[in-house]
Structure formats: C-alpha cells, structure tokens
C-alpha cells in the first residue's frame, strides 16, 4: 500500500530544498552527500528519500522551485503598474529582494545547472528563457531610442540581469546602500540610457 502524504508534505519538501541549497552552495554539489543534506534538513536519510529519490532530484527541485518562484515574482511585480518605467522599477526592486532571500539558490543555479540530466537541464533552461523573454519585452517597451533590436535584445537583458543577479557575490544588503536604494540605482542606470533619444 502506498504511503500517504501528510498535510505538511509541501512544507517539509520546501524546507529540504532550502536547507539543501545552503549546503550545496557552501560545499558544492559534488562534495555534498545525502547525509549532509538530511542533517541540514533535520530529517533522517530514509525520510529524505521519501521526499526525493536521489541527490540529483533534490538539485532539480531546488532549481525548478527557484525558477518558478522567480517567474511568479516578476509577473506579480509587473502588476504594480501599466506604465513600463514603473514596471521596471517594481521588477528590479522585487528581483533585488528575491535574490537577497535566495542567494544560496542563485549560487546553485550558476554553479550546478550542468549537473542535471540533459532533459532536466533543458527544462530549467526553458524556464530561464521565460524570464529572459519577460524582461526583454519590458526593456523593449521602455527603449525610446530604438537601441534594442532582435539581434541584441538578449545582450541588453543579460546586462540588466548581471547587475541584479550577481549581487550575492559582492553586495551587502545591510551595508550603507540598502536594497531599495540599490534597486533604484540599477533602474535609473538603465532608464537614463533607454529613455534618451538615440
């Protein structure tokens, strides 16, 4: 008879992913063990296998949840306004805050995506494309000078994302420049270029 799921199943599963992301970000996917992940999540190895059949499944779960939540966060931020400039401000602020709360997942995404099977990796890349498409479309709507074209829109989008996505490597959210101010600096940097006439 199949084991029934408890009401806390989704919460426990997310906790395992969150705690495992912290371990993998710190020591690396190759170095981490199932025992390490179980200990971090405060569950037994057997319980861990009840939620995830393998270490790769945990890695896949971390990346999938992170990217799905990222897309939802961008979509929700876009609802803040119908004005593209204000949407960019809201999206930038949301990404900065999200990345502060998910820095471990960002490290895992950047370092360990290639550890997945080809099919799982392609699924994650597909989610990344959805994010890029949303942000590219937004930047194009703001571009007064006609700088962004089909051939370079990904370059502009990746430039933008590089400024907000790599903060885990150097940015201190408790330092002199707090997250809301940093988000404004990023937004203004892009807007000064995109809103000016070519």
C-alpha positions, 0 to 999 in steps of 0.5 A: 500500500502506498504511503500517504502524504501528510498535510505538511508534505509541501512544507517539509519538501520546501524546507529540504530544498532550502536547507539543501541549497545552503549546503550545496552552495557552501560545499558544492554539489559534488562534495555534498552527500545525502547525509549532509543534506538530511542533517541540514534538513533535520530529517533522517536519510530514509525520510529524505528519500521519501521526499526525493529519490536521489541527490540529483532530484533534490538539485532539480527541485531546488532549481525548478522551485527557484525558477518558478518562484522567480517567474511568479515574482516578476509577473506579480511585480509587473502588476504594480503598474501599466506604465513600463518605467514603473514596471521596471522599477517594481521588477528590479526592486522585487528581483533585488529582494528575491535574490537577497532571500535566495542567494544560496539558490542563485549560487546553485543555479550558476554553479550546478545547472550542468549537473542535471540530466540533459532533459532536466537541464533543458527544462530549467533552461526553458524556464530561464528563457521565460524570464529572459523573454519577460524582461526583454519585452519590458526593456523593449517597451521602455527603449525610446531610442530604438537601441534594442533590436532582435539581434541584441535584445538578449545582450541588453537583458543579460546586462540588466540581469548581471547587475541584479543577479550577481549581487550575492557575490559582492553586495551587502544588503545591510551595508550603507546602500540598502536594497531599495536604494540599490534597486533604484540605482540599477533602474535609473542606470538603465532608464537614463540610457533607454529613455534618451533619444538615440 
